[in-house]
Amino acid sequence: VELLQLNVRLEETKRTAATDALTGVHNRRAFDAFLERVVEFDGVTGTPAALLMIDVDNFKMLNDAYGHQVGDAALTAIGATLARTFLRKFDIVSRYGGEEFAVVVRDASEGEARKLGERARSAIENIALPEQPAIKLTASVGVATLVHMEDKSTWLKRADDSLYQAKNAGKNCVIVAKT
């Protein structure tokens, strides 16, 4: 019985260590480890995978206008929305930092990745915050598909560069990196 309780506590500790406390999705540490595994396996085998970098548009203005409590509620709602949008066990949704989220989707071609990016963008746009129904959230999405034998930092940079292109293109859009 003690060993069983110890195992339950160990599993709970592992889950807590990999979860972002505010949003309930994976944290940056879990994301980095997962991304490394995908690059090592899928990058070598040539299995398609996509990385979506998602940044909430005008988040600082939201926090400044409505306060951090509303900002936290928005981040929590976005985390829950993304978790419902990407349900497969072999994909990962994580809070990358601040108001930025990252999603790794395995077994997704460039065309599928674009559609998934658009689905994420649209889902965020349709969030209604119960406390502040007038607030309309939008997000910019940068997408990069994994190139055969590409390293983690290059893949991440391509997705991040696409995200900045989406921001510069007027926000609330999806840009896919050229392969």
Secondary structure, DSSP 8 states (H G I E B T S, - for coil): -HHHHHHHHHHHHHHHHTB-TTTSSB-HHHHHHHHHHHHHHHHHHT--EEEEEEEETTHHHHHHHH-HHHHHHHHHHHHHHHHHH---TTSEEEEEETTEEEEEEES--HHHHHHHHHHHHHHHHT---SS-TT----EEEEEEE--TT--HHHHHHHHHHHHHHHHHTTSS-EEE---
